[in-house]
Amino acid sequence: DVDVDVLASQVERASELIRLCRDRIGNAKMQIDTVVGGLET
C-alpha cells in the first residue's frame, strides 16, 4: 500500500526539484546564448 501523505510529499518535492532544474537550465541557456551571440558578431 502507498501512504497518500508520503506520496503527496514526494510529489511536492519532485515539483520543487523540477522547478529548480528548469531555472538552472534557463540560466545556462541565457549564458550560452550570450556567448554564442558574442561569437557571431
N, C-alpha and C positions, 0 to 999 in steps of 0.2 A: 504494500500500500504506500501511496505517496501522501505525505503530510502537506496539505494545501498551504499552510502558513510557510513552511520551508520552501515549497515551490515558488510561492509569491515572492519571498525574499530573494531567492536565486534569480528570478526573472528581473526583479528590480536591479540587482547587482549587475546582471548582464546588460541591462539597458544603460546603466551608468558607464560600463566599460565600452560599449559601442559608441556612446556619445563622446567619450574621451578619445577613442581611436579616430573617429570622424574628425574631431577638432585637430588632432595631431596630423592626420593625413591632409586636411585642408591647409594647415600652416605649411607643411612640407611642399605642397603643390604651389602655394604662393611663392615660396622661396625659389623653387625650380623655375617657375615662370619668370621670375625676376632675373635669374641667372641666364636663362635661355634668351630672354629679351635683350639682355646686355650683349650677348654674343652675336645677335642678329643685326645690331646697329653698327 
